[in-house]
Amino acid sequence: MTRDEALAFVRGKVPNENLVKHMIATEAVMRALARRLSLDPEQAGLAGLLHDCDLGVTEGDFSRHGVAGAAMLREIGVDEAICRAVEAHACHEGRRPETTMERALVAADQVTGLVIAAALVHPDKRISALQASSLKKRMKEKRFAAGVDRDSIRSCEALGVPLDEFLGLAISAMAGVAGELGL
């Protein structure tokens, strides 16, 4: 599956444009993280882009999220490693992230919410205006981007990527797709 095919698939399955933007942001972070971790950036990027493809059908039933997405992707012949990452990123009982790509997707998925929230409250309203140090301070504010799982973001350290580096990587990666994100 090419990136264009994946994006068309996502747009056909996910009606919420903000969720599509989140998936594009996750793709960008996954590509950057893949380069840092010596993974295949194309494969990791596709996992990031496709990871929430089931939200149009699982909305309101989080217990099926990820599992349904992986099943949808298997039906169209997507690489099994990508399907497993999509399945594992939701961290349900019985299926936890095991591979480096699966664990990277958990961290990338959550950090995008933090970066977008920080950009929206920044005076410039631009991702490129953010600093890793200020993002790290925002992580300590429980009310700020309250839905973001800070432990999942910090899980980058188990991959050998220090938190400060990961936050900087996420900002840089997302700034590269800021036009698609509207930030």
C-alpha positions in Angstrom: 0.0 0.0 0.0 1.3 3.4 -0.9 1.0 6.5 1.2 -1.6 8.0 -1.2 -3.6 4.8 -1.1 -3.5 4.7 2.7 -4.6 8.3 2.9 -7.5 7.7 0.5 -8.4 4.6 2.6 -8.4 6.7 5.8 -10.4 9.5 4.3 -13.0 6.9 3.1 -13.3 5.4 6.6 -12.8 8.3 9.0 -15.4 11.1 8.6 -13.9 13.5 11.1 -11.2 15.7 9.5 -9.6 16.4 12.9 -9.0 12.7 13.4 -7.5 12.5 9.9 -5.1 15.3 10.8 -4.2 13.4 14.0 -3.4 10.3 11.9 -1.2 12.4 9.5 0.6 13.9 12.5 1.1 10.4 13.9 2.5 9.3 10.5 5.0 12.1 10.6 6.2 11.3 14.1 6.4 7.6 13.2 8.6 8.3 10.2 11.0 10.4 12.2 11.0 7.9 15.1 11.7 5.1 12.6 14.8 6.9 11.3 16.0 7.3 14.9 15.3 3.7 15.7 16.6 2.2 12.4 13.1 1.0 11.4 11.6 1.2 7.9 10.2 4.7 7.7 7.7 3.8 5.0 6.2 0.9 7.1 6.3 2.9 10.3 4.7 5.9 8.6 1.9 3.7 7.2 1.3 2.3 10.7 1.0 5.9 12.0 -1.3 7.0 9.2 -3.6 3.9 9.5 -3.6 3.4 13.2 -7.1 4.9 13.9 -8.8 3.8 10.6 -11.5 2.0 12.6 -12.8 5.1 14.5 -15.7 5.5 12.1 -17.0 2.1 13.1 -15.8 1.7 16.7 -16.8 5.1 18.0 -18.3 4.6 21.5 -16.9 1.1 21.8 -13.2 1.4 22.7 -12.9 -2.3 23.4 -13.0 -2.9 19.6 -10.6 -0.1 18.7 -7.4 -1.3 17.1 -8.7 -4.9 16.7 -11.3 -3.8 14.2 -8.8 -1.6 12.4 -6.3 -4.4 12.1 -9.1 -6.7 10.7 -10.0 -4.0 8.1 -6.4 -3.7 7.1 -5.9 -7.4 6.8 -8.9 -7.6 4.5 -7.2 -5.3 2.0 -3.8 -7.0 2.3 -1.9 -4.6 4.4 1.5 -5.9 5.7 1.0 -7.9 8.9 3.5 -5.9 10.9 1.4 -2.8 10.3 -1.8 -4.6 11.2 -0.2 -5.8 14.5 0.9 -2.3 15.3 -2.6 -0.9 14.7 -4.1 -3.7 16.8 -1.6 -3.3 19.7 -1.6 0.5 19.9 -4.9 0.6 21.8 -3.3 -1.5 24.6 -6.3 -3.8 25.3 -6.1 -6.8 27.5 -4.6 -9.7 25.7 -2.8 -7.6 23.1 0.0 -5.4 24.3 2.7 -3.7 22.1 5.6 -6.0 21.7 7.8 -4.9 18.8 9.7 -1.7 18.6 7.3 -0.4 15.9 4.3 -1.3 18.1 5.8 0.5 21.1 6.8 3.5 19.0 3.2 3.8 17.8 1.9 4.0 21.4 4.2 6.9 22.1 3.7 8.7 18.8 -0.1 8.4 19.0 -0.2 10.3 22.3 2.5 12.9 21.7 0.6 14.3 18.7 -2.2 15.4 21.0 0.2 17.2 23.3 1.9 19.0 20.5 -1.3 20.1 18.8 -2.8 21.3 22.1 0.4 23.3 22.8 0.4 24.8 19.3 -3.2 25.9 19.7 -2.6 27.8 22.9 0.8 29.3 21.7 0.5 32.9 20.6 1.8 32.1 17.1 -0.5 29.1 16.8 2.3 27.3 14.9 3.9 23.9 15.7 7.3 25.3 14.6 7.1 27.9 17.4 7.1 25.2 20.1 10.1 24.2 22.1 10.7 20.7 23.7 11.4 22.3 27.1 8.0 24.1 27.2 6.2 20.9 26.0 7.9 19.0 28.8 6.6 21.6 31.3 3.1 21.2 29.8 3.2 17.5 30.4 3.3 18.2 34.1 0.0 20.2 33.9 -2.6 17.5 34.4 -5.4 19.7 33.1 -3.6 20.6 29.9 -4.5 18.2 27.1 -6.0 16.0 29.9 -6.9 13.2 27.5 -3.2 12.7 26.6 -1.6 9.7 28.3 1.7 11.0 29.7 3.0 7.5 30.5 2.6 6.5 26.9 4.6 9.5 25.8 7.3 8.7 28.4 7.4 5.1 27.1 9.8 6.6 24.4 12.5 6.2 27.0 12.0 2.4 26.9 12.9 2.6 23.2 16.1 4.3 24.1 14.9 7.8 23.1 15.2 10.3 26.0 12.0 12.3 26.6 13.5 15.7 25.6 14.8 14.2 22.3 11.4 12.6 21.6 9.5 15.8 22.2 11.9 17.7 19.9 11.6 15.0 17.3 7.8 15.1 17.5 7.8 18.9 17.1 10.1 18.8 14.1 8.2 16.0 12.4 4.9 17.6 12.9 6.2 21.0 11.8 7.1 19.3 8.5 3.4 18.5 7.9 2.0 21.7 9.5 0.4 22.7 6.3 -1.7 19.5 6.2 -2.5 20.0 9.9 -3.5 23.7 9.6 -0.9 24.7 12.2 
